[in-house]
Amino acid sequence: MRPWLRALALTVGWGALAASTAAAPALRIETQELAPGVHVHVGAIEDWGPDNAGDVANLGFVVGARCVAVIDSGGSRAVGEALRAAIARRTDKPVCAVVNTHAHPDHVLGNAAFLGAGAGGASPEFIGHARLPAALAARGPYYLKALERDFGAAGAGSEIVLPTRTVGDALNLDIGGRTLLIRAWPTAHTDADLTVTDVQSGTLFAGDLLFVEHLPALDGKLLGWLGVMDALAREPVRLVVPGHGAPSRDWPAALAPQRAYLLGLRDGVKDAIARNLTLSQTVNELDGRGLQGWRLTDRFHRRNLTAAFAELEWAE
């Protein structure tokens, strides 16, 4: 084991032990079957926090003839356990894979609930972008401290589960009679974004490469994200599941609101830089622009402006 992974494992073990001092509250989540064998739970459009036990991201699972693949596991072990229970209500097939679309806590902190969920009590494969281990190593201890500090019993038993298989380009995952195409993307929303496409139904699990209603959150590269969106728009998608917000069959039109926001962010910041505005002046001037129809703007817009300014200041 690499030294930084060993150090993370020790940190994770301490965090899980501290969190387990109180029992996790019972939680039930509902899922919808949007296409045969394709099930989705739509998370609350809220910030990740104790009031919702971290249940704010969209989660999915696809049932094959042999086994089940989970796409994102939720923002706490309690959410992961609730998702595992929801899967059991739909099928008795084992979970053979848990795919994390990126490193943010609302998508990965339910992973521990699926340890032992595979055939014969084995653990499934945990699949992520090639850069996901490094991202979790850097962020995981902070996530666990936030759970311990803020979540109380709602965060009990949560831990960081590192990927056992990583994807640098693309992977075809056979779950029995159906194939999931898992693709790694250049830096966009984050530096470790994956998408999952169920080839049989034409369902794209976009992760946080697509936000609906929830304001997009920039944690990677703005220009890269716009480029990835252009590539995604060319995909033959019949149903898209965003990382946050309602799934849609209107493709690629479902990308349009996010594209308009990100283009406005790009153009506004580039104009401010051309006028020699400082970062503070830029954020203050653009703080209220392009926000109609979006939620959680107070939480994310100023951060997006700051990240875009840092990127675009050196892009020319």
N, C-alpha and C positions, 0 to 999 in steps of 0.2 A: 504494500500500500504506500502511495506517495506520502511524504511527510505532511503536506498541507491537508490531505484527506484524513490522515490519522488524527491530526489536531482538530479538524472539524468534527470527526466522530466523537472525540472526547467532549467537545463543547456541546454537541447535540445530546449526548447521553446525560450530561449534567442538566441541560435545559428540560429534557423530557422528564427526568426525575423530579425536578423542582415543580414542574407543571402538574405532575400526577398526585400531588398532595391533596387535591380535591377531586372528587368524581366529576367527569364531564356530564353536563346536563343532557337529558334525552332530547333528540332532535329528529324530526321527520321532514323529509323533503319529497316533493312530488316531481314526477317526470312525465314527459309527453312523448309518445311514439310518433315522430314526424314523418317517417318513412319506414317501411317494413324492416324491423331490426335496429332502427336508429332512434335512440332515446336521448332526450335533452332535459336538463333541469335549468331553468332560467333564474339566475341569482337576482337578489335585490339590487336596484341601482342606488347604492349607498357606498360610503367609504368603508373599507375593511375595519371592523371594530367589534368590541364585546357585545354590543346591543344586538348584532345579527350573528354572533358566533363565527364571523368570517364568511358567511354565506352570501357573497356578493358577485361571484363569477359564474358564468355559464359553464355547466359541466355536462359531459355526454358519455354515452357508452354505445357500442355497436356489438350486436350479438351475431356471431358466426355459428357454423355447424359444430365447431370444435370448442370454442371458448369465446370469452368476452374481452373486448378492448375498451379501456376507460380513457377518456380524453379529459384531462385535468381532474383534480381530486378535491378541490375546495380549500378554504382558508383556515381550517383547523382540523384536528383529528375528529372532532364531533361531526363536522360536515362530511368528512370522508366516511365515517361510520354510517351516517344517514344515507349517503350515496350507495354504500355497499348493501345496506338493507333494501334500498329501492331496487337495486339490481336483482337481489334475491327474490323480490316479489314478482319479477318479470321472467326470470329464468333460473334453472339450477345449474347452468354451465359455469365452470370455473373462470376466474379472471386470469388471463394469460399475459396481459400487458397493461401498463398504466403509462400513458403518454403525457408528458408535461409540455405545454406549448411555449412556456418561457419560465423565468425564475421568480416572478412576483408571488408574494405569500398567499394571495387569495386563490392561486392556481396550484400550489404545490404542498401546502401544509396538511392536506388530508391524506398524503401518500401512505403514512404509517398505518392507516386503517386497512390497507390492502396487503400488508405483510401476512403471508399464510393464506391468501385468498385463491391461490392457484390449485391445480389438480393435486389431490392427495395431501393438501395442506402445505404445499410448497408455495413460495412467493412468486408473483409474476415478474416478468421483465419490467423494469422501470426505464423508459425511453425518453431521451431528451436531446437537444441540440448539442453539438460537439463542445460548445462553450458553456453549457449549462453547469457542469461540475465547478468550474471556476467561479461562475456567477453565484452559485449557492455557497461556495466556500467564503466568498467575500460578504455575502448578505445574510447567510443563515443565522449566525450568532445574533445579529441585530433583530431578526424576525422573532427568534425565540425569547429574547429579552423583552420585546414588545408584548408578546403573549403573556409572559410571566407578570409583567408590570400592569397590563391593562385588561387582560381577558379574564383573569381568575379561573373559575371552574370551566368557563367556556373554552379555554385553551388547553385543558388538561390532556396530557398524553401526546401532545403534538411534538413532532420532531422533524428533522431534515432527513429525507431519504434520498440518497444520491442515485443518479441513473446507473443502471448496470449495462446499458447499451446506449451509445451515442450515434448521432446522425450528422455527418458533415455535408451531405448533398441530398440523397434521397434513399428511401428504404421502402420496399414492398413487404408489408406484413400480412401474412396469410393467417386468418383466424378460422379457417374451415369454410370453403365454399364462397368466401368473399375476401377481397384484398383491400387493405388500407394503404394508400400512398402517403407516406410521411416525408415532408420536404423541409429541409433547412434553408433559411433565407439569410441574405446579408443583413447587416445591422439596420434595423428599422425602428419599430416600437421599442425593442431592446436589442442587445447584441446576441440574443440566443432564441430567436423566434422560430417556431415550427408551425406548419399547418398539417392537418390530417384530412384526407379525402377518402370517403367511402366510395369506391369506384362503382359498385353496384347501383347505388341510389343517386350518385352524383351529389352527395352531401359534402360540403366543405366546412370543416371546423377551422375557423380562421384564427382562433385565439384572439389576442389583443391587437392583431394586425387590423381588426375591424371593431370599432365601437359604434353602438347605436344608442342614441339618447344620452348616454354617459359621455361626458367630454373626453376626447382622446387624451391620453397621457403620454408625453414624449419622454422616453428614458433611453433613447438610442440616438439615431440620426434622422433629422427631418427630411433631408433630401433622399436619403436611403429609403425611408418609409414611403415617400411619394413614388419612387421607382418600383418598389415592391408592389404597391397598389396597382400600378400600370400592368405589371406582369400578372397579378391575380385576376385583373379584369378580363384577361384573355382566356382564362380557364373555363372549360365547359361545365359550369356549376348549375345545378337545378335547385339546390337549397343551401343557404349559407347560415351557419351558426356563428354569430360574433362572440367575442370574449365577454361582452356585456351588452345587454339589450335584446330585443326581440329577434328571433330567427326570421329569415325572409326568403321568398322564392323569386324575388324581383332582382335578378342579377344581370348585369353588373350595377344596376341603378342603386342597389343598396350601399354602394361605396360613395355615392355622390355627396351626401352631407359631410362625411368625414373629409373627403377630398377638398370640398369648399373651405372647410375650417383650416386644414393644413396649408392650402395654397394661400389663404388669407394671412395665416401666421407667417409664412415665408415672405410674401410680398410686403407686408407691413414692417417686418423686421429689416428686410433688405433696404427699404426706403429710409427707415430711421438711421441705419448705418451710413447710407449715402449722404444723409444730412448731418453726419457727425454727432448724432445724439449719443449720450452715454447709455449704459445699460439701465440705470435707474430712470433716466428720462424716457427711454423706450418703453419700459414696463408701465410707467405711469400714463404715457400717452395712449398705449394700445390696450390698456387693461379692460376696457369695455367693448372692444370690437369683435364682431363675428360670433357672438355668443347666443344668439337667439335659437331657442329650441333645444339647447343643451342643459344638462343637469351637472351638478358638482363643479361648476365653473369657479367658485371661490377656492376650491381645493386645488385645482390643477392649472388654471389658465396662466397665472403669473409664473408658475414653474415652467410651463411650456415656453413662455416668452423668454425666460432666462436661458433655457437650454438652446432655443433657436438662435438667440443672439450670440452665445458662445460658439456655436457651430458656424453661423453665417459670417461672422466677423472675419473669419480666416478662409472662407470658401472661394473668394474671388481671386 
